[in-house]
Amino acid sequence: MKSLNCQMSTGVLARDAALFVVCLLVMVPIVESNTVRDKFAGSQRHGTRPATVLDSIQMTNLAEYDSRVSVEHAPALFSPDGKQFVIVTKKGDIEHNTNNYSLLLFHTGRSLLSSNPELLISLSSSSNRPAILDVKWIDEHTLAFLGENPGELQQVYELDCETRRLAKLTNHPTRVLAYAIHPNEDRFYFLAGRPVSSLFDDRTKQTGIVISNQPLADLIAGESRWSSDRFADLFVKTIHGNEAAVRTQRDLMQDRVWLSPNGRYLIGTSLVVEVPNIWKDYEDPSVQLRTRANPLHGDSPFLRQYVLIDVESGTTKALLNAPLSDRGYSEVIWSSDSNSVVVSGAYLPLNIPDANDRKVRQSKTMIAEIKIPSLEIVPISSKELCSSQCWLRLELSWDLGSGKLLVEPMVYSEALVPDVGSLAFERTPSGWKEVDFPNSARGGSDSKVIVTLEENMNTPPKLFARNFQTGQKVLLLDLNPQFKSLEFGRVQNVAFEATDGHKVSAGLYLPTTYAQGKKYPLVIQTHGWHSERFWIDGPWPSAFAAQALAGKGFLVLQLSEDVSASIMSTPEEAPKEASAYEGAIDYLDRLGMIDRDRVGIIGFSRSGLGVEYALTHSQYHFAAATLAEPSDGGYFFYVAILPSFSWRWPDLEGVNGGSPFTGGMASWLKNSPSFNLTRVTTPVREEAYAPQPLFLAWEWFAGLSRLHKPVELIYTRDGDHVLVKPLDRLTSQQGNVDWFCFWLKSEEDADPAKSEQYARWRQLRELQQKSDKAAF
């Protein structure tokens, strides 16, 4: 699955709108300058060599563990009897351009003896998808999962942990995206992607195509990729028999599905065709953005909702008359009797008489029980678990011993409301009530063991097992023992004021050769910071390369900048972001740590808009910049996505101050970075990882080229917004290390394979020198 990010560009949404925006904020006190100097003194970590981009790519991580979630996340998947558990690891393989996945088995009773795991199976993926995904226990010794090997399509597999027998349960002609299976059923359901079809047949080659809401990228390619990338078809299959399509009355999204224990119902997600007017009252900025849009030619506002499918009749209806939020993930869990489901992180309908309850529903997602098939709603909790800057997923489970509903928050930032942890609820005759969380619920039903992943900004992740009764804790698995021989730049929390006065927090990576009193070149990485994460790159591997840059003698500042709902999609958004970058330069300059003439910046996803604004509107100097699949306030992108993604117009018109067709062009000329390219004095590297995001980069590339300003555009056609494949990552991350070494330090890698790169960049430097002379 794709990771969440702050991108609001159609290029990302065309591939995964459900994973739309992730914004991280670390709330720490302002650090006094002398304290920072003291903390940074003597901070070098000794090893044989500095960490590189290759070390990052070849790092072993937990596969189904998102590096941004709370440190409390328990990565082990226990068997139903609690006697064993599995984890999945992944590691990049540069030589074969694959990501290698391993499914490891631990015996719970031996885990506190720190026994070695058993390797159940290894698979490799040459695509942007995981080789092992969505692992589930079917019974005490059998696992199911989605898997693939190089050149294969993702399918459903079954693995016997005792005999090691691996069975391929599906052989579908398209990729299987999700599945739902229960132990006592001889059949299971799965979602499969739709095949890509040509837009041109014998007739349309002669008569042409009537254009309505087809994406421009699809029209250029001549293929209908939009539908195949968005929607899925539902199938049913007996365990060892034939498969058959299941008719549904609404198009299902490429998302998960939840099957009732009795096999009668499925819950999936679907796009809303017509948005009820009452939905405009939800305070969620993402929902408001879409409800303000006026879709053209049958285009969708791209709001999702849960649907209930009767698999016997195919009848499909909304589970809730409410949208799903993009801020975090919602979860679904069935009751054992199939008479109800519990959903977390969901908005509830607003058509209720009680004004106070309605106000709560407008502003908060909730935990609620929905009776099946009546769809009666029983609210469970609207407890404020997360601030407005927090991205939250509430994981649901049933405690097998007590039958309590367990709710465990998986937080995507440090803005979690204090003193709120895992919750438990109990059904009573008078309704649901909150109760103490049972310690016995952690781990399997017979397990006294908790498995945790422990790490922080200076400590690589390791797995530990702990007896929750005795407190005994042992190292279960060191995921990266090779790191002991590497030098990592020391990382420190910092906080400062932006030039507009708002507070900003960040992580500062020191060069591995850091010496107090020396001034270093600085690279600002925007956005996202979490002090409890060990990030070699930063929060994402697209363009970010923090430790590799630290190893080359750079200071790297990983900002935790966030866009508040009050200014998002307004003309105030980009200036506020730019003021954070300016404040960072002032802050580190006052400490005497940087050379102001050697400052670089990387904009990725949504923060690209702020970086573009800084390059065109700020008086601060940037010696080099990278725009990696940036959100863009440009006119070309605006017209390129209309009418196919017409729900985006409130955002693009909002950041620029109005519609360019109805009196807002003067505001566009003032605010849009693309209309102010003559002000750019910085060499710019652009990166696009798929056809649609190429539109984001094109206006800057064409405009700066026309102005004879240094710009280059790297196009990776089959990449993902958050880069996955090793060579894609190497192209982006190592390319940026080389880029900033060239412009900020006048250094070139001696590798002969890079001779063409540097010949190209020297020509760009000549353009820069001519541009600088012309400016004077």
C-alpha positions in Angstrom: 0.0 0.0 0.0 1.2 3.5 -0.6 2.3 5.5 2.1 0.4 8.7 3.2 1.9 12.2 2.2 1.0 15.9 2.0 0.6 15.8 -1.8 -2.6 17.3 -3.2 -1.6 16.9 -6.8 -3.8 14.9 -9.1 -0.8 12.8 -10.1 -0.8 11.2 -6.6 -4.6 11.1 -6.4 -4.8 9.4 -9.7 -2.9 6.5 -8.1 -4.1 6.6 -4.5 -6.6 9.2 -3.3 -7.3 7.3 -0.2 -3.8 8.0 0.8 -4.1 11.7 0.2 -2.5 13.9 2.8 -0.1 13.2 5.7 1.1 16.2 7.7 3.4 15.8 10.8 3.9 18.3 13.6 6.3 17.9 16.6 5.4 20.2 19.5 8.6 20.9 21.4 9.7 24.0 23.3 11.9 26.6 21.8 15.6 25.7 22.4 18.0 28.5 23.4 21.0 29.0 21.2 23.6 28.2 23.8 21.8 25.0 24.7 21.8 23.9 21.1 25.5 24.5 20.8 26.2 22.5 24.0 24.1 19.6 22.8 25.8 19.5 19.4 29.3 19.5 20.8 31.1 16.2 20.4 28.2 14.5 18.6 30.0 12.4 16.1 29.2 8.7 16.1 32.2 6.6 15.2 32.2 3.8 12.6 34.2 2.8 9.6 32.4 5.1 7.1 29.5 7.5 6.7 26.1 6.1 5.8 25.1 6.4 2.1 22.0 6.2 -0.1 22.8 2.5 -0.7 22.7 1.8 3.0 19.3 3.4 3.2 18.0 1.4 0.3 19.4 -1.9 1.7 18.2 -1.2 5.2 15.9 -3.9 6.7 12.5 -2.6 7.8 9.3 -4.2 9.0 7.2 -4.5 5.8 3.7 -3.8 7.2 4.9 -1.2 9.7 4.6 2.4 8.6 7.7 4.3 9.8 5.5 7.2 10.8 3.2 5.5 13.2 3.4 5.6 17.0 6.3 4.0 18.7 3.7 2.0 20.6 2.8 0.1 17.5 3.0 -3.7 18.0 4.4 -5.3 14.8 3.8 -8.9 15.6 0.8 -10.9 14.3 -0.1 -13.6 16.8 -1.8 -16.9 15.9 -5.3 -17.4 17.2 -4.0 -19.5 20.1 -1.2 -17.1 20.8 1.5 -19.8 20.6 3.4 -18.2 17.7 3.6 -15.0 15.8 5.0 -13.7 12.5 6.5 -10.5 11.2 7.4 -9.5 7.7 10.6 -7.7 6.8 11.7 -6.0 3.6 15.1 -5.0 2.2 16.1 -3.4 -1.1 18.2 -5.3 -3.6 20.0 -2.9 -5.9 21.6 -5.6 -8.1 18.2 -7.0 -9.1 16.2 -3.8 -8.6 13.8 -5.7 -6.3 12.5 -5.4 -2.8 13.0 -8.7 -0.9 10.4 -9.7 1.7 10.8 -12.4 4.4 8.0 -13.9 6.5 9.5 -14.8 9.9 8.0 -17.1 12.5 8.6 -16.9 16.2 7.4 -19.3 18.9 5.9 -17.2 21.7 7.2 -19.5 24.5 10.7 -19.2 23.3 10.7 -15.5 22.5 11.9 -14.4 25.9 14.9 -16.8 25.5 15.8 -14.7 22.4 15.6 -17.6 20.0 16.3 -17.1 16.3 13.2 -16.8 14.1 12.3 -19.4 11.4 12.2 -18.2 7.8 8.9 -19.4 6.4 9.2 -17.9 3.0 11.0 -15.2 0.9 9.5 -13.4 -2.1 10.7 -10.5 -4.2 8.9 -7.7 -5.9 10.1 -5.8 -9.0 7.0 -3.6 -9.0 5.9 -0.7 -6.7 3.9 -3.3 -4.7 5.0 -5.4 -1.7 6.0 -9.0 -2.3 4.1 -10.0 0.9 1.1 -8.0 2.0 -1.9 -8.3 4.3 -0.9 -11.4 6.2 -3.7 -13.1 8.1 -4.0 -16.2 10.3 -6.6 -18.5 9.0 -6.2 -21.0 11.8 -3.5 -21.9 14.4 -1.0 -23.0 11.8 -2.2 -21.5 8.4 -1.5 -18.1 7.0 -3.0 -16.3 4.0 -1.4 -13.3 2.3 -1.1 -11.3 -1.0 2.1 -12.1 -2.7 4.1 -11.7 -5.9 7.5 -12.4 -7.4 9.3 -10.5 -10.2 7.2 -10.4 -13.4 4.1 -11.8 -11.6 0.8 -10.3 -10.7 -0.2 -10.1 -7.0 -2.3 -13.0 -6.0 -3.7 -14.7 -2.8 -1.5 -17.4 -1.2 -1.9 -19.8 1.6 1.0 -21.1 3.7 1.0 -24.0 6.1 3.5 -23.0 8.8 4.1 -26.7 9.9 4.7 -28.3 6.5 5.8 -25.1 4.7 3.4 -25.9 1.9 2.7 -22.9 -0.2 -0.5 -22.9 -2.2 -1.6 -20.2 -4.8 -5.3 -19.7 -4.2 -5.9 -17.3 -7.1 -4.6 -17.1 -10.6 -6.5 -14.0 -11.8 -5.5 -12.3 -15.0 -5.2 -8.9 -13.2 -3.7 -8.0 -9.9 -5.5 -9.1 -6.7 -5.8 -6.0 -4.5 -7.6 -7.3 -1.3 -9.2 -10.4 0.0 -11.5 -11.5 2.8 -11.5 -15.1 4.1 -12.8 -16.8 7.2 -11.6 -20.1 8.7 -14.9 -21.9 8.6 -15.8 -20.9 5.0 -14.8 -22.9 2.0 -15.0 -19.8 -0.2 -13.4 -16.4 0.0 -13.8 -13.0 -1.8 -11.3 -10.8 -3.4 -11.0 -7.5 -5.3 -9.1 -7.5 -8.5 -8.0 -4.5 -10.6 -9.6 -3.8 -13.9 -7.6 -4.4 -17.1 -6.2 -1.4 -18.9 -8.2 -0.9 -22.1 -7.3 1.0 -25.3 -9.3 4.2 -26.0 -9.1 3.6 -29.7 -10.8 0.7 -31.5 -11.5 0.4 -35.2 -14.4 2.8 -34.9 -12.9 5.5 -32.8 -9.7 5.5 -34.9 -11.9 6.7 -37.7 -14.5 8.8 -35.9 -12.4 10.1 -32.9 -13.3 10.2 -29.3 -15.8 12.6 -27.7 -13.9 14.2 -24.8 -15.7 14.5 -21.5 -13.9 13.7 -18.2 -11.0 11.5 -19.5 -7.7 12.4 -17.9 -5.3 14.1 -20.3 -2.6 11.6 -19.5 -4.9 8.8 -20.5 -5.7 10.5 -23.8 -2.1 11.0 -24.6 -1.3 7.4 -23.8 -4.4 6.2 -25.6 -5.4 4.0 -22.6 -8.0 4.2 -19.9 -5.7 3.9 -16.9 -7.9 6.0 -14.6 -10.5 3.3 -14.2 -8.0 0.5 -13.9 -6.0 2.4 -11.3 -9.1 3.4 -9.2 -11.8 0.8 -9.3 -11.9 -3.0 -8.7 -14.2 -5.9 -9.4 -15.4 -8.3 -6.8 -15.0 -12.1 -7.2 -15.8 -15.1 -5.1 -13.8 -18.3 -5.2 -13.9 -21.7 -3.4 -10.7 -22.6 -1.8 -9.7 -25.1 -4.4 -12.3 -24.4 -7.1 -13.5 -21.9 -9.7 -14.0 -18.2 -9.3 -17.0 -16.1 -10.3 -17.7 -12.4 -10.5 -20.0 -10.9 -7.9 -22.3 -8.2 -9.2 -22.5 -5.0 -7.2 -24.6 -2.0 -7.8 -21.8 0.5 -7.3 -18.2 0.6 -8.4 -15.9 -0.5 -5.6 -12.6 1.3 -4.9 -9.3 -0.4 -4.7 -9.4 -0.7 -1.0 -9.9 -3.4 1.7 -13.0 -5.5 2.1 -14.4 -7.0 5.3 -16.4 -10.2 5.2 -19.0 -11.0 7.9 -18.3 -14.2 9.8 -21.5 -15.8 8.4 -20.3 -15.1 4.8 -23.5 -13.1 4.0 -22.2 -9.5 3.8 -19.1 -7.6 2.7 -18.1 -4.1 3.5 -16.1 -2.1 0.9 -15.6 1.5 -0.2 -17.1 3.3 -3.1 -17.0 6.8 -4.6 -20.0 9.0 -3.9 -21.8 9.8 -7.1 -24.0 12.7 -5.8 -22.9 14.6 -2.7 -25.7 15.4 -0.3 -25.9 19.1 0.4 -25.8 18.4 4.1 -22.2 17.1 3.8 -21.1 20.7 3.3 -21.5 21.1 7.1 -18.7 18.8 8.0 -15.7 20.8 9.2 -13.1 18.5 7.7 -11.2 20.8 5.2 -10.7 17.9 2.8 -14.5 17.2 2.8 -15.2 20.9 2.4 -12.9 21.1 -0.5 -14.7 18.4 -2.4 -18.2 19.6 -1.5 -17.4 23.1 -2.8 -16.4 21.7 -6.2 -18.8 21.5 -9.2 -17.9 18.4 -11.0 -18.0 18.6 -14.8 -19.1 16.1 -17.4 -19.9 13.4 -14.8 -16.6 13.8 -13.0 -16.5 12.6 -9.4 -15.9 14.9 -6.4 -13.8 12.0 -5.1 -15.5 11.5 -1.8 -15.5 7.9 -0.5 -18.0 6.1 1.8 -18.5 2.6 3.2 -20.9 0.4 1.4 -22.6 -2.8 2.5 -22.9 -5.6 -0.1 -25.2 -8.5 0.2 -23.1 -11.1 -1.6 -26.1 -13.3 -2.3 -28.2 -10.7 -4.1 -25.5 -8.1 -5.0 -27.6 -5.4 -3.3 -25.3 -2.5 -2.5 -26.1 0.4 -0.2 -24.3 3.0 1.9 -23.4 1.7 5.3 -23.4 5.3 6.6 -24.8 8.4 5.0 -21.5 10.1 5.6 -18.1 10.6 3.9 -14.8 9.0 4.9 -12.1 11.3 6.1 -8.7 11.6 4.5 -7.1 12.5 7.9 -6.0 9.1 8.9 -7.5 5.7 8.3 -10.8 4.2 9.5 -11.2 0.6 10.4 -14.0 -2.0 10.4 -14.5 -5.0 12.5 -17.5 -7.4 12.5 -19.1 -8.8 15.6 -18.8 -12.6 16.0 -22.6 -13.1 15.3 -22.5 -10.9 12.1 -25.3 -8.8 13.5 -23.3 -5.6 13.6 -20.0 -3.9 12.7 -17.9 -1.4 14.5 -16.2 1.4 12.6 -13.5 3.7 13.9 -12.4 7.1 12.5 -15.7 7.5 10.7 -18.0 10.5 10.3 -21.6 9.9 11.3 -24.7 11.2 9.5 -25.8 14.8 10.3 -29.5 14.3 9.8 -30.3 14.0 13.5 -32.5 16.3 15.6 -30.2 16.9 18.5 -28.2 20.1 17.8 -25.4 19.2 20.3 -24.9 15.7 18.9 -24.9 17.2 15.4 -22.2 19.7 16.3 -20.0 16.9 17.6 -20.5 14.9 14.4 -19.7 17.9 12.3 -16.2 18.2 13.8 -15.2 14.7 14.9 -14.8 11.3 13.6 -16.2 8.7 15.9 -16.3 5.1 16.9 -19.7 3.6 16.4 -21.6 0.3 16.0 -23.9 -0.2 13.0 -26.6 -2.9 13.3 -27.0 -5.2 10.3 -29.1 -5.1 8.2 -31.1 -2.3 9.8 -28.2 0.1 9.7 -29.2 1.5 13.1 -26.3 3.5 14.5 -25.1 3.2 18.1 -22.4 5.7 18.9 -19.6 4.3 21.1 -17.2 7.2 21.6 -16.3 10.6 20.3 -13.4 10.9 22.7 -10.8 13.4 21.4 -7.8 11.1 20.8 -6.0 13.4 18.4 -5.5 17.1 17.8 -6.2 18.8 14.5 -2.6 18.4 13.5 -2.6 14.6 14.1 -3.1 11.8 11.7 -4.6 8.8 13.4 -5.6 5.3 12.7 -7.6 3.4 15.3 -7.0 -0.3 15.1 -9.9 -2.4 16.3 -10.0 -5.9 17.8 -12.0 -8.1 20.2 -10.5 -9.4 23.4 -11.1 -13.1 23.2 -11.4 -13.6 26.9 -13.8 -10.8 27.9 -15.4 -9.8 24.6 -14.4 -6.2 25.1 -13.8 -3.9 22.1 -10.2 -2.9 22.0 -9.2 0.4 20.3 -5.5 1.1 19.9 -4.3 4.4 18.3 -1.6 4.3 15.6 -0.5 7.9 15.5 1.1 9.5 12.5 2.5 12.5 14.4 3.5 13.5 17.9 0.4 15.7 18.3 -1.5 12.9 20.2 -3.5 14.3 23.0 -1.6 13.7 26.2 -2.5 10.7 28.5 -4.6 9.0 25.8 -3.5 5.5 25.0 -5.3 2.2 24.2 -9.0 2.1 25.0 -11.4 -0.6 25.8 -15.2 -0.6 25.6 -17.9 -3.0 26.8 -21.4 -3.5 25.6 -24.0 -3.1 28.4 -27.8 -3.2 28.4 -27.8 0.6 28.5 -25.2 1.0 25.7 -21.4 1.0 25.4 -19.2 2.2 28.2 -15.4 2.7 28.5 -13.6 0.2 30.7 -10.0 -0.5 31.7 -7.8 -1.9 28.9 -6.9 -5.5 29.8 -3.2 -6.3 29.8 -4.0 -9.8 28.7 -5.2 -8.5 25.4 -1.7 -7.6 24.3 -0.4 -10.6 22.3 -2.2 -13.8 21.6 -5.0 -15.3 23.7 -2.6 -17.5 25.7 0.4 -15.1 25.4 2.0 -13.0 28.1 4.4 -11.5 25.6 4.3 -8.1 24.1 6.4 -7.5 20.9 7.5 -3.9 20.3 9.7 -2.1 17.8 11.9 0.4 19.6 13.8 3.2 18.0 14.4 6.9 18.1 16.1 9.5 15.9 19.6 8.3 16.8 18.8 4.6 17.5 18.1 2.1 14.7 15.0 0.0 15.1 15.1 -3.3 17.0 12.4 -5.8 18.0 12.0 -6.6 21.6 9.8 -9.1 23.5 8.6 -8.3 27.0 6.6 -10.3 29.5 3.9 -7.9 30.6 3.5 -9.6 34.0 7.2 -9.7 35.1 8.6 -6.9 33.0 11.3 -9.1 31.6 12.5 -7.8 28.2 14.9 -9.3 25.7 16.2 -8.3 22.3 14.2 -10.3 19.7 15.8 -9.2 16.5 18.3 -6.6 15.5 17.1 -5.7 12.0 20.3 -4.0 10.9 23.4 -5.2 12.8 25.6 -3.8 9.9 24.8 -0.3 11.2 27.3 -0.8 14.0 30.1 -0.2 11.4 28.5 3.0 10.0 28.8 6.6 11.0 25.5 8.5 11.3 25.2 12.2 11.8 23.9 13.0 15.2 20.2 14.2 15.1 18.7 16.8 17.5 15.3 18.2 18.1 15.2 22.0 17.5 12.6 24.7 17.4 12.5 28.2 16.2 10.3 31.0 14.9 9.4 31.5 11.3 9.8 35.0 9.9 6.0 35.5 10.3 6.3 34.6 14.0 4.7 31.1 14.0 6.6 28.3 15.8 8.3 25.6 13.9 9.9 22.4 15.1 12.4 20.2 13.2 15.1 17.6 13.4 18.6 18.8 12.7 21.1 16.2 11.2 24.7 17.1 11.9 27.5 16.3 9.5 29.4 13.1 10.6 32.5 15.3 10.8 30.8 18.1 12.7 33.1 20.6 14.5 31.7 23.3 16.7 32.3 26.8 15.3 32.5 25.7 11.6 29.9 26.9 9.1 28.4 24.2 7.0 26.2 24.1 3.8 22.6 23.5 4.7 19.9 21.4 3.0 16.3 22.0 4.1 14.0 18.9 3.7 10.3 19.8 3.8 8.1 18.3 5.5 7.5 15.9 8.3 9.4 15.1 11.5 9.1 12.6 14.3 11.7 12.4 17.0 10.9 8.8 17.8 11.6 7.6 14.3 15.0 6.5 13.0 15.0 8.1 9.5 18.1 7.7 7.3 16.3 9.6 4.5 13.7 11.6 6.2 10.0 10.6 6.4 10.0 9.6 2.7 12.6 8.3 0.3 11.4 10.5 -2.6 14.4 13.0 -3.0 15.1 13.1 0.7 18.6 11.7 1.7 19.4 13.2 5.1 22.1 10.9 6.4 23.8 10.5 3.0 24.0 14.3 2.9 25.3 14.5 6.5 28.0 12.0 5.4 29.0 14.5 2.7 29.4 17.4 5.2 26.0 19.0 5.1 23.7 20.1 7.9 20.2 18.8 7.1 17.1 20.3 8.6 14.0 18.1 8.5 11.1 20.4 9.0 7.9 19.4 10.8 6.0 22.1 9.0 2.2 21.6 8.8 -0.6 23.5 7.0 -3.4 24.4 9.3 -6.9 24.0 8.2 -7.6 27.7 8.5 -5.2 28.7 5.8 -4.9 25.6 3.6 -6.1 26.2 0.0 -5.9 30.0 0.6 -3.4 32.6 -0.6 -1.9 32.6 2.9 -0.7 28.9 2.7 2.4 29.3 0.5 3.8 32.5 2.2 3.5 30.8 5.6 5.4 27.8 4.4 8.1 30.0 2.9 8.4 31.9 6.2 9.3 28.7 7.9 12.2 28.1 5.5 13.4 31.7 6.1 13.1 31.3 9.8 15.2 28.1 9.6 18.0 30.0 7.8 18.0 32.9 10.3 18.0 30.5 13.3 20.9 28.4 12.2 22.8 31.5 11.0 22.4 33.1 14.4 24.0 29.9 15.9 26.9 30.4 13.5 26.4 26.9 12.1 25.7 27.6 8.4 27.0 29.5 5.4 23.9 31.5 4.2 25.3 31.5 0.7 25.2 27.7 0.6 21.6 26.8 1.4 19.6 24.2 -0.6 16.0 23.1 -0.3 13.9 20.1 -1.3 10.2 20.4 -1.8 8.3 17.2 -2.0 4.5 16.7 -2.5 2.4 19.5 -0.9 5.5 21.4 0.4 6.5 21.9 -3.2 4.1 24.7 -3.4 5.8 26.5 -0.5 9.2 25.9 -2.0 8.1 27.2 -5.4 6.8 30.3 -3.6 10.0 30.8 -1.7 12.0 30.6 -4.9 9.9 33.2 -6.6 8.8 35.5 -3.8 11.3 35.3 -0.9 14.3 37.7 -0.6 16.3 34.8 0.9 18.9 33.1 -1.3 18.8 29.4 -2.2 21.9 28.1 -3.9 20.1 25.0 -5.3 16.6 23.4 -5.1 14.8 20.2 -5.9 11.1 19.9 -6.6 10.0 16.3 -6.3 6.5 15.7 -7.6 5.5 19.0 -6.0 2.1 20.3 -5.4 1.8 23.2 -7.8 -0.1 26.4 -8.1 0.5 26.7 -11.8 -1.9 27.6 -14.6 -0.8 24.8 -16.9 -1.5 22.1 -14.3 -4.8 23.8 -13.5 -6.1 23.6 -17.0 -4.5 20.2 -17.6 -6.5 18.5 -14.9 -9.8 20.2 -15.8 -12.4 18.8 -16.3 -11.1 15.3 -15.4 -10.4 16.3 -11.8 -12.7 19.2 -11.4 -13.1 18.7 -7.7 -9.5 20.1 -7.5 -10.4 23.6 -8.6 -11.3 25.0 -5.2 -7.8 24.1 -4.0 -5.9 25.5 -7.1 -8.1 28.6 -7.3 -7.9 29.0 -3.5 -4.1 29.2 -3.2 -4.1 31.7 -6.1 -6.9 33.9 -4.9 -9.8 33.1 -7.3 -10.7 31.8 -10.7 -8.5 33.1 -13.5 -11.5 33.2 -15.8 -13.8 35.3 -13.6 -11.7 38.2 -12.4 -9.0 36.4 -10.5 -6.2 36.6 -13.0 -4.5 39.5 -11.3 -4.3 37.5 -8.1 -2.9 34.6 -10.1 -0.2 36.8 -11.6 0.7 37.9 -8.1 0.6 34.6 -6.2 1.2 31.8 -8.6 4.9 30.8 -8.7 4.7 29.8 -12.3 3.8 33.4 -13.3 6.9 34.7 -11.5 9.6 32.5 -13.0 11.7 35.6 -13.9 12.4 36.0 -10.2 14.0 32.5 -9.9 17.7 32.8 -9.3 18.2 29.2 -8.1 19.2 26.1 -10.2 16.2 23.8 -10.0 16.1 20.0 -10.3 12.6 18.6 -10.9 11.5 15.0 -10.6 8.3 13.3 -11.9 7.6 9.7 -11.2 4.5 9.0 -13.4 2.8 10.5 -16.4 0.2 12.6 -14.5 2.8 14.3 -12.2 4.8 15.3 -15.3 2.2 18.0 -15.8 3.2 19.4 -12.4 6.8 19.8 -13.5 6.2 20.9 -17.1 5.4 24.6 -16.6 8.5 25.3 -14.5 10.7 23.2 -16.9 9.4 24.9 -20.0 9.4 28.4 -18.5 12.8 28.3 -16.9 14.2 26.7 -20.1 12.7 29.6 -22.2 14.3 32.1 -19.8 17.7 30.3 -20.1 17.8 29.6 -16.4 19.4 26.3 -15.1 16.7 23.6 -14.8 16.6 19.9 -15.3 13.7 17.4 -15.2 14.1 13.8 -14.4 11.2 11.6 -15.5 10.7 8.1 -14.0 7.7 6.8 -15.9 6.8 3.9 -13.6 7.6 5.2 -10.2 5.4 5.8 -7.2 4.9 9.1 -5.5 6.7 7.6 -2.5 9.4 5.8 -4.4 9.7 2.1 -3.8 11.9 0.4 -6.4 15.7 0.5 -5.5 16.9 2.0 -8.7 14.1 4.6 -8.7 15.2 5.6 -5.2 18.9 5.6 -6.2 18.1 7.9 -9.2 16.3 10.3 -7.0 18.2 10.2 -3.7 21.7 9.8 -5.0 20.9 12.3 -7.7 20.1 14.9 -5.1 23.2 14.1 -3.0 25.2 14.8 -6.2 23.1 17.8 -7.0 23.7 19.6 -3.8 27.4 18.6 -3.6 27.8 20.2 -7.0 26.0 23.5 -6.4 26.7 24.0 -2.7 30.2 22.5 -2.4 31.5 22.5 -6.0 32.2 18.8 -5.7 31.9 16.1 -8.4 31.8 12.3 -7.9 34.7 10.7 -9.7 32.5 7.8 -10.9 33.0 7.6 -14.7 29.3 6.5 -15.0 28.3 10.0 -13.9 30.4 11.9 -16.5 27.4 12.8 -18.6 25.5 14.1 -15.5 28.3 16.5 -14.7 28.8 17.6 -18.2 25.1 18.5 -18.2 25.4 20.3 -14.9 28.4 22.3 -16.0 26.4 23.7 -18.8 23.7 24.6 -16.3 26.3 26.4 -14.2 27.3 28.4 -17.3 23.7 29.5 -17.6 23.6 30.3 -13.9 26.7 32.5 -14.3 25.2 34.3 -17.2 22.0 34.8 -15.3 23.9 36.2 -12.3 25.8 38.6 -14.5 22.6 39.8 -16.2 21.0 40.4 -12.8 23.7 43.0 -12.1 
